[in-house]
Amino acid sequence: SDCMITTLTPSPSIDLHYHLADLEIGKVNRAQQLVVQAGGKGFNVSKILTKMGVKNSAVIPLSENEEKFFSDSARFEGMDLIAVPISSPIRLNASLLVRGETTKVNAASAPWTKLEADRVSKKFYWQARRSDFAVIGGSLPIDVPASWLVGLARDIGKKTRVVIDCSGSMLKNAILAEPYLIKPNREEAEELLGHEILGEKDAFAACFEMHKMGAKNILLSLGHDGVVFCDGKNLWRGYSRKVSVVNTVGAGDTLLAGFLGGFKKGVQYALANGLAWSEALLQYGSENLESRTIVPDLSQVVLIEASGVHV
């Protein structure tokens, strides 16, 4: 059957991307351009999957005021949006893009009531249980305990493959639910493990450490040093091509979407697909992705027998 993926964005956002020539703290700065987008990790993963032609649904808790903005965005992208009604307003996040560098200011999400938390988990469970993957991405609203996430991941994990893309204490807790896949970047993995990840050897060892902590598979992104995938037995190494970067916003979400969208064809293809899509995003920005033909290059991905790795 066709691949089907359900994403959950517990803390959606409206993202304000300010393009600036320069940024001076304590001064008035004028934006050359402002782009306003519906955002949040799960939503972004769904958006890229849709561009890829992979069937998916995005489950997103939204208040009445914001639902229209999100459904308009989803309709424009051709996405399948499943809004779960809540009362709290959405958070506004700002990205300041200056000379190829991105500075982010993220707000916290307002809390849910107990009833709303139940509504969100029920809706996601029913939607995700028949999917190939259930992706939970981003942070939780204030006052929603990590145990809510762990319980949800455990329940859905009995039905399908759970993918967790979050950081900090959320990731520390979520890994206890033994998810099918986690996708930390270098900083998130360092925080989880409590030590630095410097070279490639460190990255390999870190993947095995995270596997021992409970994650069945690990997709570790190392920025321009590429990616490492580990299933507890073998390691795959994906090398990035040097590209001229115009945009770094959403690169991690795009890597994950590419990987999941290509997974039916095996790990090597999935990694190559993830790299191809995230490199295209870095080069062209998300608005220009669908019009370009993105072809995975399998030579970017090498299988490394774990027996040859001393950890």
N, C-alpha and C positions, 0 to 999 in steps of 0.2 A: 504493500500500500504506500501511498505518498507519505512523505514525512509530515508530521503535524506537531507543532510546538506551541505550548501555552506559556506566556510570560506573566509575571506578577510584578507590579511596581507599587510597593507599599507607600512610598513617599514620592508621588509624582511632583513635577515642578513646572513652572513656566520659566523658561530660560531666556535671559536678556543678554545677548552677545553684543558688547560694545567694541567697535573697531576704532582704535586710537593710534595716532601717529606717535604719541609720546604719553607718558604717565608721570605726573608729579604729585607726590603725596602732599596734602595740605594746600593744594592749589585747585583752581577750577580747571577741569580738563574737558575739552570739547570732543565729542565722538564724531568720527567721519561717517559712521554708519551704525545703525542699530538693527539687529535681527532678533525677532521675538519668536520663540519656538516652544511647542509642547515638549516636555522632557521627562527624564527619569530613566534609570537603567533598563528596566524591562521594556518600557515603551521604545527606547532607542534600539534595543535588540530586535524587537518586533518590526520596527520601521525598516531596518536593514534586511531582515528575512523577507519582508514583502518585496523589496527591490530585487531580491534574489529569486523571487518566484516560489519561495517556500511557504506552504500554508501555515498560518499561525493565528492565534488570538491573543490580544493584550488585555489582561484583567487589571483595571485601574480604579481604585477608590476615588470618587470625585464628588464635590458638592455641586448643587444645582447651578451655581454661578459659573463654575469652570467647565461643566460638562460640555457646553456648546463649543467652547474654544477647542477642547480636545476632540470632540466628534468631527468638527470641521477639519482639523488637522489630519485626523485619521482618514476621513473621506478623501481629502486631497491626495494622501499617500496611497489610497486603496487598501487601508488596513482594516482588520476586523477588531473593533474596540468593544470590550464588555465593561461598561461602567458600573461600579458598585456604589449606590448612594450613601454618602456620609454627610455630616453637617459642617465639619471644620473646613476653613478656607485653605487653598493650596499655598505652597511656599513659592517665593520668587527667588531665583538664583541669578547671580550676575557673573558673566565672564568678561574680563577685560583683555582684549587681544591687541598686543603691542609688539610690532616687529617680530612676528612669528612665535612670540611667547604668550602663554595664556595664564592669567591670574584669575582664580575663581573665588567668589564669595558665595558660600552656600548657606541658606537659612535652614533651620530645623522645621520639621513638619509638626503641625498641631496634633494633639492627642486624639485618639478615637475613644468612643464609649465602648464598654464591654460588648454591647449588642453589635456595634459596627465591626469590631474585631472578629466576632463570630461570623458575621455576614460576609466579610472579606474572605475568611478562610474557607467557608462553605462554598462560596461561588468559585473560588480558585480550584478547590478540590474536585468539584463536579466537572469543571471544564478540563482540568489537567489530567484526570485519571486515565483518559483514553488517548492521551498524547504520547508521542515518542519521547519528548522531553518536557519537564516542568521547570521553568527557569524563574528563580526568585532573585531579583536584582535591586541593589541599592540599600538605603538605610531604612530603619523603622521610625514611625512617628514617636515623639516624646511619650514616655510612660507605657509604651507597648513593650512588655517584657520579652527578652530573648527566648524565653521558654515557649512563647507563642509561635515563634519561627521554628524552633526545634520540633515542637509537636506537629506542626503543619508539614514540615519536611519529612518527618517519620511516617505520618499517615500516607502522604502521597507516594513516598518511597516504596510502599508496599504494592503500589499499582504501576508505577513508571519510574523513569530515571530522573532524579532530582538534580538540578544544577543550581549551585549557590554562587552568586557574584556579589559579595559584600565585604566589608572590611572591619577592622577593630574588634571590639568585644562581640559584635554580631557574628563575625567569622569564627572566632574562638568557640562560641556556643554552637553555631550551625554545624561545625565539623563533627560534633558529638552525635548528630543525627545520621552519620555515615552517608553523606550525599554521594551520588554517582560521580559528580564532577564539581571541583571548585576552580575559580579562575583568578587567583591573586596576581597582582603585579609585584615587582621586586619589593617595594616599600611595605605593601600589605603582608607579604610573606615574612619579611624581616620582623615586622611587629608581632605577627602570630608566633614566630619561633623564638623571638627574643635575641636574635643575633644577626650580624650583617651577612649579606650574600654578595661576595665580591666577584670571583671568577666563575667560569663555567662549572668547575668541579663543585664549588659551593652550591650552585644552582641545582645540580644533579642530586647532591646530598640532601638539600632542602626538600626536594620533591619526595624523596623516600621518607623523610621525617614527617611530612604532611600526610603521606599515605598511612604511616603508623598511627597517626593521630585520629584516623577515621575516614579520610577522603578516599574513595575508591580510585578516582582518577584526578590528576592535577594538570591544569594548563597554566603554566607559569609564564607570564609575559615579562620580558626584560627590556622593554623599550626598543631602542635601535639595535640592541644585541639580539633581537629575535625572540624566540619562544622555546620552552621545553615542555614536552608532554610526557607524563609518567603514568603507567597503569599498575605500579607496584612491582612489576617484573621487568619491563623494558622501558627504555627512554627513547624518545624521538626528539631530534634537535631541528628546529626550524630557523633558518638564517634569513635575516631581513636584507632586502636590496636597499642600496642607498638611493633615496628619492629626495627631491627638493620639497621641503615641507611648507605648505601654506596653512595647514589647519591640524591641530592636535585634539580638538574636541571630539569625543566619542570614539577614539581609536580602539580602546579596550572593548567597548560594546560591539564594535564592528568585527574585531578579531573573534569574539565569542560567537557572534551570529554566523560568520563565515565558517567557523569550525563546526557548529551544530548543523548548519545547512548542508555541509559536505560529508557529514559523519557516516551516512549510509554507504559511501564509497570507500570506507576505511580511514584509519588514522592519518596515514601519509597524505591522502587527498584532502582530508578535513583541515589539516594544518596548513597545507599549501593554499587552500581556499581562504582560510582565515587571514593568512599573510597577504594574499593578493587583494582581498577586499580592504584590509586596514591600510595597506600601502596606497591603494587608490584613494581612500579617504584622506590620508595625509597629504597627498599630492593635489587633489581636486576639490576637497570639501564635500560635505554630504549632499548638497543640493545637486551636484553634478555626477553622482554615482550611476544613476539608472541608465543614463544615455551612453555610458562607456561600456565596452565589452571587457569584462574582467576575466582573465584566463589564469587559473592556478598553474604554477610552475613546480612540478614535482621534484625538480632537482634542488629546490630550496630546502627540502626536508630529508634528513638522514636518520635511519634507525641505528641506535647505539645499543648493543647488547649489554644488559645490566651486568653480566658476569665480568665484563671488561672494565667496569667502573668500581673503583675502590671507595666505599663510603663507610 
